Amino acid sequence: MFSQHQVDCTCIHCLAKNPPFSYLTHDELEILDQNKNIVNYNPGEIIVKQGSSMTHLLSFYSGLAKIYLEGINGHNLILQLIKGGDFFIGPGVYTDFKHHSTISAITRSTACFVNLQVYLDIMNRNPVFANQNHKAENIKKINALKKIVSLTQKQMPGRIADALLYLHDNIYGTNPFKIDISRRELADMTALSKESVIRILKQFRDDEIIEVKGSRIEILDLAAVRHYSEVG
């Protein structure tokens, strides 16, 4: 069940730390703060549903969630993970005002929903903020193109290497790290079967590239992982 959850955070103290919101004035941040809702989620709960109407934008306050495309016969493709401090817009804001992907919580999470019309009004009044916003979205598009190359042109070890680097560099930032996603979700990140993911992880472990103990993963040979990523 969704529940209202108050946290000790305002847009002035939270969003203002992250570009492009650092380009907003104090008054503009206050307007966003007055037009937001805060919701708490348990693991597995849907935060945003693919195909639903877009009335608010998502500012992720804490936890970990996955953004994925709902495919055929229950097969999903995870596009990215989001953690505290991330802001999600989606392509529908500039087109049909629909969500084109689903977001669900992986861990206990808190999300802020910012009124879309208020957000667009501020963009129209603040061209610097608008430009920085478009820049941030274009970076996401570039990363999406890189993911397409990985999924369509790399062999299985290269895809797993990309996933490990993504978790190491972008999500956890530590080594070793405790992975919050399941092997099934790791398969959905790499467009592989769960069995293939388990096999490649075992191969990396046997080659002493990584060490796996339950949900704990340590990259023993980062250069080897980067090599697999580069050669595909």
SULUR-V252487 format. One line per field, one symbol per residue. psi: psi as a letter, one per 40 degrees, with the letter a starting at -180 (. if undefined). burial: I if it has 16 or more other C-alpha atoms within 10 Angstrom, else O. A space follows every 50 residues. Layout:
psi->???
burial->???
//
This chain:
psi->iiihhhighiddecdeehieeeeiiddddddddefiihhiiiheihdhhh eiiheiihhhdiahihhihhaifehihhdiiiaheihhcieddecefihe iihihdihihihhhhdddddddddegdddddddddddddddddddddddd ddeiidddddddddddddddddeihiihheiidddddddefiiddddddd ddddddefdihhgbehhhhdgddddddddde.
burial->OOOOOOOOOIIIOIIIOOOIIIIIOOOIIOIIIOIIIIIIIIOOIIIIII OOOIOIIIIIIIIIIIIIIIOOOOOIIIIIIIIIOOIOIIOOIOOOIIII IIIIIIIOIIIIIIIIOIIOOIIOOOOOIIOIIOOOIOOOOOOOOOIOOI IOOIOIIIIIIIIIIOIIOOIOOOOIIIIOOOIOIIIIIIIIOIOIIOOI IIOIIOOOIIIOOOOOIIIIOIOIIIOIIOOI
//
